[in-house]
Amino acid sequence: MQLSTDKPLIYTRKFRKKMFEEKGPFSGSDFFEPIFNKIQAELNVRIANAGNKTDLGRNKNELKTLHEEVLNELKEYSEYCYTCQPQKKKKKK
């Protein structure tokens, strides 16, 4: 199954979203490090939990359920795919 590649893809998109939302015009190059560390920690926990729930992939039913959840979550972050350009934030007047 593609769960092992789709799950990191979610967190890549989450990272792009956070960078898009939090980057200011004068942000230094180090602003993204805390965001990256937080998202990487979440991904590690999620991968470990998936391994435990599926008995390292032997429980095919649970594996399928987790993959469906991941695919649904990917849809939520579709605006932040590698080739996508998210809508710019509107300035408040």
C-alpha positions as CSV (number, residue, x, y, z in Angstrom):
1,M,0.0,0.0,0.0
2,Q,1.0,3.6,-0.4
3,L,0.4,4.5,3.2
4,S,4.1,4.8,3.8
5,T,4.5,7.4,1.1
6,D,1.1,9.2,1.5
7,K,1.5,9.9,5.2
8,P,4.7,11.9,4.8
9,L,3.0,13.7,1.9
10,I,0.4,15.0,4.3
11,Y,3.0,16.4,6.6
12,T,4.8,18.0,3.7
13,R,1.6,19.8,2.8
14,K,1.0,20.8,6.4
15,F,4.5,22.2,6.4
16,R,3.9,24.2,3.3
17,K,0.6,25.5,4.7
18,K,2.3,26.7,7.9
19,M,5.1,28.3,6.0
20,F,2.6,30.1,3.8
21,E,0.6,31.3,6.8
22,E,3.4,32.3,9.1
23,K,6.0,33.7,6.7
24,G,6.2,37.5,6.8
25,P,7.9,39.9,4.4
26,F,10.9,40.2,6.7
27,S,11.1,36.6,8.0
28,G,14.6,35.3,8.4
29,S,15.6,31.9,7.0
30,D,15.4,30.3,10.4
31,F,11.7,31.0,10.9
32,F,10.7,27.6,9.5
33,E,12.9,25.4,11.8
34,P,10.4,25.3,14.7
35,I,7.6,24.6,12.3
36,F,9.6,21.8,10.7
37,N,10.6,20.2,14.0
38,K,7.0,20.2,15.3
39,I,5.6,18.7,12.1
40,Q,8.4,16.1,12.0
41,A,7.7,15.0,15.6
42,E,3.9,14.7,14.7
43,L,4.8,12.5,11.7
44,N,7.1,10.3,13.7
45,V,4.4,9.7,16.3
46,R,1.8,9.0,13.6
47,I,4.1,6.5,11.9
48,A,4.8,4.7,15.1
49,N,1.1,4.6,16.0
50,A,0.3,3.2,12.6
51,G,2.9,0.5,13.0
52,N,1.5,-0.5,16.3
53,K,-2.2,-0.5,15.1
54,T,-1.4,-2.5,12.1
55,D,1.1,-4.9,13.7
56,L,3.7,-3.5,11.3
57,G,1.4,-3.9,8.3
58,R,0.2,-7.4,9.0
59,N,-3.4,-6.3,9.9
60,K,-4.6,-5.5,6.4
61,N,-8.0,-4.3,7.4
62,E,-6.6,-1.7,9.8
63,L,-4.0,-0.8,7.2
64,K,-6.7,-0.1,4.7
65,T,-8.7,2.0,7.2
66,L,-5.6,4.1,8.0
67,H,-4.9,4.6,4.3
68,E,-8.4,5.8,3.6
69,E,-8.0,8.3,6.5
70,V,-4.7,9.5,5.0
71,L,-6.3,9.9,1.5
72,N,-9.1,12.0,3.0
73,E,-6.6,14.1,4.9
74,L,-4.6,14.6,1.6
75,K,-7.8,16.1,0.1
76,E,-8.0,18.6,2.9
77,Y,-4.5,19.9,2.0
78,S,-4.9,19.7,-1.7
79,E,-4.2,23.4,-2.1
80,Y,-0.7,22.9,-0.7
81,C,0.5,20.2,-3.2
82,Y,4.0,20.5,-4.7
83,T,2.9,22.2,-7.9
84,C,0.0,24.3,-6.4
85,Q,0.0,28.0,-5.6
86,P,-2.3,28.7,-2.6
87,Q,-4.5,31.8,-2.6
88,K,-2.8,34.8,-1.2
89,K,-4.0,36.2,2.0
90,K,-6.1,39.4,1.7
91,K,-4.8,42.4,3.5
92,K,-7.1,43.8,6.2
93,K,-7.9,47.5,5.8
